[in-house]
């Protein structure tokens, strides 16, 4: 029949056209079953095509020499960020077209359980590393005070009990701050900055205490000495988050924006007036950490960095003690072994004595009157002596975990306020730890900066724990984290409901 032949012809032509194969000019249409010679590609054409496709996928394009160098560094930093976040991320949303990584799923596990574990990883890693460092610090402080306080005729247990009160208050404050809604932090920032500046101004009154030439403490009845500049660090990080957000919203000419930066300058100047140059350096690092993610141009960073170096050099030259410490750092062999070179030399001896595994907890020799700041600025040296290289690497790894948690928070959050505040707090804690370790190991001159969460100092410990509480609040509001944390107690109860009967049956047998 003619109708059937027509439909068959149409079918064959549609099949031939849908195959997508190219034909020579002037060639006739063939049936679907007809064979034909495959096209032979020119030599090198396949490689060129593959190279073009690779360049297209990678997003590279021919540029000038300067832009090519910038693209290379940008790609390198991107790859570094991906490698850093690969073992952490996985619970967050992935962009379209991203290949899924192959994972070996444990038997009996579900996707929801794995996702809950991944989105809460920042929260638990930050919490555990902080508590471990705090415990480490309590052990080291008691180890040093059991000698120093007893040598002065005091009761080491009573003095350590007072320090435990600060640790308990700081830990409870960390837990309380971690429960605060995110919308409260920008509102509290300005009030906290004003209160901390007012407290810092008390150091210039009769209640101020001068320690080693630095007037940066106040005498509190029933408590002892307190350092108000430590709380300025927390308030400054919260305020900088707001200022960076305003800058992103094109409000640099707003009066509030200018007044905010004026408050930041007053806070730093009040600490500088007390001659505490080490704390001023940490405050500058906090500001730099917030501005780095806030989009400040590199030339401004270079300009401000050069200005900071000039100011640091000028402040150092105005003080005979600072000049002597810098000279002792540059020429340690010529430093007075009983003067400015005493502490650095004994700190290096403590690290050398510790070796790989240390001399044992509580067995340090340098804390017996040789290191005058064994429980504060040079506690890392005592730690290295008692726990060896392994103990120091554990402490360094814990600070690295805190830094990695800050980076993960910055990558996963969409709020610029959270990103800027996290960057400021992370720069503060990790930067201060690096400076303290650098001083003890001789890489930096003596600055009088304690080791966060480890060195003795009640207000310093409380302020760092409050800052960690802010980070925990941010981690609780990661994408999917709040829902996963709310279901965690239920999952724990279900797990215990399964485990406990098994144990009871085993006991009955």
C-alpha positions as CSV (number, residue, x, y, z in Angstrom):
1,X,0.0,0.0,0.0
2,X,1.2,3.5,-0.7
3,X,0.4,4.8,2.7
4,X,2.7,2.2,4.4
5,X,5.6,2.9,2.0
6,X,5.3,6.6,2.6
7,X,5.4,6.2,6.4
8,X,8.3,3.8,6.1
9,X,10.2,6.3,4.0
10,X,9.4,9.1,6.5
11,X,10.6,6.9,9.3
12,X,13.9,6.1,7.5
13,X,14.5,9.8,6.7
14,X,13.8,10.9,10.3
15,X,16.1,8.2,11.6
16,X,18.9,9.3,9.3
17,X,18.5,12.9,10.2
18,X,18.4,12.3,13.9
19,X,21.7,10.4,13.8
20,X,23.5,13.6,13.6
21,X,26.2,12.3,11.2
22,X,27.6,14.6,8.5
23,X,27.5,13.7,4.9
24,X,29.5,14.9,1.9
25,X,28.0,17.6,-0.3
26,X,25.8,16.2,-2.9
27,X,25.3,12.9,-1.1
28,X,21.8,11.3,-1.1
29,X,19.9,10.1,2.0
30,X,20.4,6.6,3.0
31,X,18.3,4.2,5.1
32,X,19.0,3.6,8.7
33,X,20.6,0.3,8.1
34,X,22.9,1.4,5.3
35,X,26.5,1.5,6.2
36,X,28.9,4.4,5.5
37,X,32.5,5.1,5.9
38,X,33.4,7.0,9.1
39,X,34.9,10.4,8.7
40,X,38.6,10.5,9.2
41,X,39.8,13.4,11.3
42,X,42.9,15.3,10.2
43,X,46.1,14.6,12.1
44,X,46.2,16.6,15.4
45,X,42.6,17.7,15.0
46,X,41.4,15.5,17.9
47,X,44.1,16.8,20.2
48,X,43.3,20.4,19.3
49,X,39.6,19.8,19.9
50,X,40.3,18.2,23.2
51,X,42.6,21.0,24.3
52,X,39.9,23.6,23.3
53,X,37.3,21.7,25.3
54,X,39.7,21.5,28.3
55,X,40.4,25.2,28.2
56,X,36.6,25.8,27.9
57,X,35.9,23.7,31.0
58,X,38.7,25.1,33.0
59,X,37.7,28.7,32.1
60,X,41.2,29.7,31.0
61,X,41.7,32.2,28.2
62,X,44.7,33.9,26.7
63,X,45.4,37.1,28.5
64,X,48.3,39.5,29.0
65,X,51.3,38.7,31.1
66,X,50.1,40.6,34.2
67,X,46.5,39.2,34.1
68,X,47.9,35.7,33.3
69,X,49.9,35.9,36.5
70,X,46.9,37.1,38.5
71,X,44.7,34.3,37.0
72,X,47.3,31.8,38.0
73,X,47.4,33.0,41.6
74,X,43.6,33.1,41.7
75,X,43.3,29.6,40.4
76,X,46.0,28.5,42.9
77,X,44.1,30.0,45.8
78,X,40.8,28.5,44.6
79,X,42.4,25.1,44.4
80,X,43.8,25.6,47.9
81,X,40.4,26.5,49.3
82,X,38.8,23.5,47.6
83,X,41.4,21.2,49.1
84,X,40.9,22.7,52.5
85,X,37.2,22.4,52.4
86,X,36.9,19.0,50.8
87,X,37.2,17.0,54.0
88,X,34.8,19.3,55.7
89,X,32.1,20.2,53.3
90,X,29.7,17.8,52.0
91,X,26.5,18.6,53.7
92,X,26.0,22.0,52.1
93,X,24.5,22.7,48.7
94,X,26.7,22.1,45.7
95,X,26.5,24.2,42.5
96,X,25.0,22.7,39.4
97,X,27.4,20.7,37.3
98,X,29.7,19.8,40.2
99,X,30.6,16.1,40.1
100,X,29.6,14.2,43.2
101,X,32.5,12.7,45.1
102,X,32.3,9.0,45.6
103,X,31.9,8.1,49.2
104,X,31.8,4.7,50.9
105,X,28.6,4.7,52.8
106,X,28.7,2.7,56.0
107,X,26.2,-0.1,56.3
108,X,23.0,0.9,57.9
109,X,23.7,4.6,57.5
110,X,21.3,7.1,56.0
111,X,21.8,10.2,54.0
112,X,20.1,12.3,56.6
113,X,22.4,11.1,59.3
114,X,25.5,11.8,57.3
115,X,24.2,15.2,56.3
116,X,23.5,16.1,60.0
117,X,27.0,15.1,60.9
118,X,28.6,17.2,58.2
119,X,26.6,20.4,58.8
120,X,27.3,20.3,62.6
121,X,31.0,19.5,62.1
122,X,32.1,23.1,62.6
123,X,30.1,23.4,65.8
124,X,31.5,20.3,67.4
125,X,35.1,20.7,66.2
126,X,35.2,24.2,67.5
127,X,33.6,23.2,70.8
128,X,35.9,20.2,71.4
129,X,39.1,21.9,70.4
130,X,38.3,24.9,72.7
131,X,37.5,22.6,75.7
132,X,40.7,20.6,75.1
133,X,42.8,23.7,75.0
134,X,41.2,25.1,78.1
135,X,41.8,21.8,79.9
136,X,45.4,21.8,78.7
137,X,45.8,25.3,80.0
138,X,44.3,24.5,83.4
139,X,46.8,21.6,83.8
140,X,49.7,23.8,82.9
141,X,48.7,26.7,85.1
142,X,48.3,24.4,88.1
143,X,51.7,22.8,87.3
144,X,53.4,26.2,87.4
145,X,51.5,27.6,90.3
146,X,52.2,24.6,92.5
147,X,55.8,25.8,92.5
148,X,55.7,29.6,92.2
149,X,52.8,30.2,94.6
150,X,54.2,27.8,97.2
151,X,57.7,29.4,96.9
152,X,56.2,32.7,97.9
153,X,54.5,31.2,100.9
154,X,51.0,31.0,99.5
155,X,48.5,28.2,99.0
156,X,48.6,26.9,95.4
157,X,45.2,25.2,95.7
158,X,43.5,28.4,96.9
159,X,45.1,30.5,94.1
160,X,44.2,27.9,91.5
161,X,40.6,27.7,92.8
162,X,40.2,31.4,92.1
163,X,41.4,30.8,88.5
164,X,38.9,27.9,88.2
165,X,36.1,30.4,89.0
166,X,37.2,32.5,85.9
167,X,37.3,29.3,83.8
168,X,33.8,28.3,85.0
169,X,32.4,31.8,84.3
170,X,34.0,31.9,80.9
171,X,32.7,28.5,80.0
172,X,29.1,29.4,81.1
173,X,29.4,32.7,79.2
174,X,30.5,30.8,76.1
175,X,27.5,28.5,76.3
176,X,25.1,31.5,76.9
177,X,26.5,33.5,74.0
178,X,26.3,30.6,71.7
179,X,22.5,30.6,72.2
180,X,22.0,34.3,71.3
181,X,20.2,35.0,67.9
182,X,22.4,36.4,65.2
183,X,20.3,39.6,65.0
184,X,21.4,40.6,68.5
185,X,25.1,40.8,67.9
186,X,25.0,44.0,65.7
187,X,22.8,45.6,68.2
188,X,25.0,44.8,71.2
189,X,28.2,45.7,69.5
190,X,28.1,49.5,70.0
191,X,27.0,49.2,73.6
192,X,29.8,46.8,74.4
193,X,32.4,49.0,72.7
194,X,31.3,52.0,74.7
195,X,31.4,50.0,78.0
196,X,34.8,48.5,77.3
197,X,36.3,51.9,76.4
198,X,34.9,53.3,79.7
199,X,36.5,50.4,81.6
200,X,39.8,50.9,79.8
201,X,39.8,54.6,80.8
202,X,39.8,53.4,84.5
203,X,43.4,52.3,84.1
204,X,44.3,56.0,84.1
205,X,42.6,56.6,87.5
206,X,43.9,55.6,90.9
207,X,42.4,52.1,90.5
208,X,44.8,51.5,87.6
209,X,47.8,49.1,88.2
210,X,51.2,49.4,86.5
211,X,52.9,46.1,85.7
212,X,56.3,46.1,84.1
213,X,55.9,49.6,82.7
214,X,52.4,48.9,81.2
215,X,49.4,50.6,82.8
216,X,46.8,48.2,81.5
217,X,45.2,46.7,84.6
218,X,42.7,47.8,87.2
219,X,42.3,46.6,90.8
220,X,38.9,45.0,91.5
221,X,38.0,44.4,95.2
222,X,37.6,40.7,95.9
223,X,38.8,39.6,92.5
224,X,42.2,41.0,92.0
225,X,43.5,42.6,88.9
226,X,41.6,42.7,85.6
227,X,42.6,43.7,82.1
228,X,39.8,45.7,80.4
229,X,41.6,45.7,77.0
230,X,40.8,42.0,76.7
231,X,37.1,42.7,76.4
232,X,37.8,45.5,73.9
233,X,38.9,42.7,71.5
234,X,35.5,41.1,71.6
235,X,33.6,44.4,71.2
236,X,35.9,45.5,68.4
237,X,35.3,42.3,66.4
238,X,31.5,42.7,66.6
239,X,31.7,46.4,65.7
240,X,34.0,45.7,62.7
241,X,31.4,43.3,61.3
242,X,28.9,46.1,61.3
243,X,31.3,48.6,59.7
244,X,32.2,46.1,56.9
245,X,28.5,45.5,56.2
246,X,27.9,49.2,56.0
247,X,30.8,49.6,53.6
248,X,29.4,46.8,51.4
249,X,26.0,48.7,51.4
250,X,27.7,51.8,50.0
251,X,27.5,53.8,53.2
252,X,31.1,55.1,53.6
253,X,30.0,58.7,53.8
254,X,27.4,58.1,56.4
255,X,27.9,59.8,59.7
256,X,27.3,56.6,61.6
257,X,30.0,54.9,59.6
258,X,32.5,57.7,60.3
259,X,31.6,57.7,64.0
260,X,32.0,54.0,64.2
261,X,35.6,54.2,62.9
262,X,36.1,57.0,65.3
263,X,35.1,54.6,68.1
264,X,37.5,52.0,66.8
265,X,40.3,54.6,66.8
266,X,39.5,55.7,70.4
267,X,39.5,52.1,71.6
268,X,43.0,51.4,70.1
269,X,44.3,54.8,71.4
270,X,43.1,54.1,74.9
271,X,45.1,50.8,75.0
272,X,48.1,52.5,73.4
273,X,48.0,55.2,76.1
274,X,48.7,52.5,78.7
275,X,51.9,51.5,76.9
276,X,50.7,48.0,76.1
277,X,52.1,47.6,72.7
278,X,51.5,43.8,72.5
279,X,47.7,44.3,72.9
280,X,47.7,47.1,70.4
281,X,49.3,44.8,67.8
282,X,46.5,42.2,68.4
283,X,43.9,44.9,68.0
284,X,45.4,45.9,64.7
285,X,45.4,42.3,63.6
286,X,41.7,42.1,64.4
287,X,41.0,45.2,62.3
288,X,43.1,43.8,59.4
289,X,41.3,40.5,59.6
290,X,37.9,42.1,59.2
291,X,39.0,44.5,56.4
292,X,40.6,41.7,54.4
293,X,37.3,40.0,53.8
294,X,35.5,43.4,53.6
295,X,36.9,44.1,50.1
296,X,39.6,46.7,51.0
297,X,42.0,47.2,48.1
298,X,45.5,45.9,48.3
299,X,47.2,49.2,47.9
300,X,45.3,50.5,51.0
301,X,46.5,47.4,52.9
302,X,50.1,48.1,51.8
303,X,49.7,51.8,52.8
304,X,48.2,51.0,56.2
305,X,50.7,48.2,56.8
306,X,53.6,50.5,56.1
307,X,52.1,53.1,58.4
308,X,51.7,50.5,61.2
309,X,55.4,49.4,60.8
310,X,56.5,53.0,61.1
311,X,54.4,53.6,64.2
312,X,55.7,50.3,65.8
313,X,59.2,51.4,65.1
314,X,58.6,54.8,66.6
315,X,56.9,53.4,69.7
316,X,59.8,51.0,70.1
317,X,62.4,53.7,69.8
318,X,60.7,55.8,72.5
319,X,61.1,53.0,75.1
320,X,64.6,52.0,76.3
321,X,63.2,48.6,77.3
322,X,61.7,47.8,73.9
323,X,64.9,48.9,72.1
324,X,66.9,46.6,74.3
325,X,64.5,43.7,73.6
326,X,64.6,44.2,69.9
327,X,68.4,44.4,70.0
328,X,68.6,41.2,72.0
329,X,66.4,39.5,69.4
330,X,68.6,40.7,66.5
331,X,71.9,39.8,68.4
332,X,71.0,37.2,70.9
333,X,74.7,36.3,71.5
334,X,75.4,39.8,72.7
335,X,72.3,40.2,75.0
336,X,72.7,40.5,78.7
337,X,72.2,36.9,80.1
338,X,70.9,38.4,83.3
339,X,68.8,41.1,81.7
340,X,66.8,41.3,78.5
341,X,68.3,38.0,77.2
342,X,67.4,36.0,80.4
343,X,63.8,35.0,79.5
344,X,64.4,34.1,75.8
345,X,67.5,32.0,76.7
346,X,65.7,30.0,79.4
347,X,62.7,29.6,77.1
348,X,64.9,28.0,74.5
349,X,66.6,25.8,77.1
350,X,63.1,24.6,78.3
351,X,62.1,23.6,74.7
352,X,65.5,21.9,74.2
353,X,65.2,19.9,77.5
354,X,61.8,18.6,76.6
355,X,63.0,16.6,73.5
356,X,60.4,14.5,71.8
357,X,58.2,13.3,74.7
358,X,59.2,15.8,77.5
359,X,60.3,15.3,81.0
360,X,56.8,14.5,82.3
361,X,53.9,16.5,83.7
362,X,54.9,18.6,86.6
363,X,58.6,17.9,86.2
364,X,59.7,21.1,84.6
365,X,62.9,22.6,85.8
366,X,62.6,26.1,84.3
367,X,59.5,26.9,86.3
368,X,61.5,26.8,89.6
369,X,62.3,30.5,89.4
370,X,64.1,30.6,86.2
371,X,61.2,31.7,83.9
372,X,59.6,34.7,85.7
373,X,56.6,34.5,83.3
374,X,56.3,30.7,83.3
375,X,52.5,30.7,83.8
376,X,51.7,33.5,81.3
377,X,53.9,34.6,78.4
378,X,56.2,31.6,78.5
379,X,53.8,28.8,79.4
380,X,54.4,27.4,75.9
381,X,58.1,26.8,76.9
382,X,57.1,24.9,80.1
383,X,54.6,22.9,78.0
384,X,57.3,22.0,75.6
385,X,59.6,21.0,78.4
386,X,57.0,18.8,80.2
387,X,55.3,17.3,77.1
388,X,58.0,17.6,74.5
389,X,57.6,18.2,70.8
390,X,54.6,15.9,70.7
391,X,52.7,18.1,73.2
392,X,53.6,21.3,71.4
393,X,52.4,19.9,68.0
394,X,49.1,18.9,69.6
395,X,48.5,22.4,70.8
396,X,49.5,23.8,67.4
397,X,47.1,21.3,65.7
398,X,44.2,22.4,68.0
399,X,44.8,26.1,67.1
400,X,44.9,25.0,63.4
401,X,41.5,23.3,63.9
402,X,40.1,26.6,65.3
403,X,41.4,28.4,62.3
404,X,40.0,25.8,59.9
405,X,36.6,26.1,61.6
406,X,36.7,29.9,61.1
407,X,37.5,29.4,57.4
408,X,34.6,26.9,57.0
409,X,32.2,29.4,58.7
410,X,33.3,32.1,56.3
411,X,32.8,29.8,53.3
412,X,29.4,28.5,54.3
413,X,27.7,31.6,55.6
414,X,26.0,34.1,53.3
415,X,25.9,36.9,55.8
416,X,28.7,39.4,55.3
417,X,28.4,40.4,59.0
418,X,29.1,36.8,60.1
419,X,32.0,36.5,57.6
420,X,33.7,39.7,58.7
421,X,33.2,39.0,62.4
422,X,34.5,35.5,62.1
423,X,37.5,36.7,60.2
424,X,38.3,39.2,62.9
425,X,37.9,36.7,65.8
426,X,39.9,34.0,63.9
427,X,42.7,36.5,63.2
428,X,42.8,37.4,66.8
429,X,43.0,33.9,68.3
430,X,45.2,32.3,65.7
431,X,47.4,35.4,65.3
432,X,47.9,35.8,69.0
433,X,48.8,32.1,69.3
434,X,51.3,32.5,66.5
435,X,52.9,35.6,68.0
436,X,53.2,33.9,71.5
437,X,54.8,30.8,70.0
438,X,57.1,32.9,67.8
439,X,58.3,34.8,70.9
440,X,59.0,31.6,72.8
441,X,60.9,30.0,69.9
442,X,62.9,33.1,69.2
443,X,61.3,33.9,65.8
444,X,59.9,37.2,67.2
445,X,61.1,39.7,69.9
446,X,59.5,39.6,73.3
447,X,56.1,41.3,73.1
448,X,54.3,40.2,76.3
449,X,51.4,38.4,74.5
450,X,49.8,35.4,76.3
451,X,48.8,32.2,74.7
452,X,45.0,32.1,74.3
453,X,43.1,29.5,76.4
454,X,46.4,28.2,77.9
455,X,48.2,31.1,79.6
456,X,47.1,32.3,83.1
457,X,44.9,35.3,83.0
458,X,41.3,35.4,84.2
459,X,40.0,38.2,82.0
460,X,42.0,36.9,79.0
461,X,40.4,33.5,79.4
462,X,36.9,34.9,79.8
463,X,37.2,37.1,76.7
464,X,38.5,34.4,74.5
465,X,35.7,32.0,75.6
466,X,33.1,34.7,74.9
467,X,34.6,35.1,71.4
468,X,34.4,31.4,70.9
469,X,30.8,31.6,72.0
470,X,30.1,34.1,69.2
471,X,31.7,31.6,66.7
472,X,29.5,28.8,68.1
473,X,26.4,31.0,67.6
474,X,27.5,31.5,64.0
475,X,28.1,27.7,63.6
476,X,24.6,27.0,65.0
477,X,23.2,29.0,62.2
478,X,25.0,27.4,59.3
479,X,22.8,26.1,56.5
480,X,21.1,23.0,58.0
481,X,23.0,23.1,61.3
482,X,20.2,24.4,63.4
483,X,17.8,21.7,62.3
484,X,20.5,19.0,62.8
485,X,21.4,20.2,66.3
486,X,17.7,20.2,67.3
487,X,17.4,16.6,66.2
488,X,20.6,15.5,67.8
489,X,19.2,14.9,71.3
490,X,16.4,12.7,69.8
491,X,19.0,10.7,67.9
492,X,21.0,10.3,71.0
493,X,18.0,9.1,73.0
494,X,17.2,6.6,70.3
495,X,20.7,5.3,70.3
496,X,20.8,4.9,74.0
497,X,17.4,3.2,73.9
498,X,18.9,0.5,71.6
499,X,22.3,0.2,73.4
500,X,21.0,0.0,77.0
501,X,18.7,-3.0,76.5
502,X,21.5,-4.8,74.8
503,X,23.7,-4.2,77.8
504,X,21.0,-5.3,80.1
505,X,20.4,-8.6,78.1
506,X,24.2,-9.2,78.2
507,X,24.2,-8.7,81.9
508,X,21.3,-10.9,82.5
509,X,23.0,-13.8,80.6
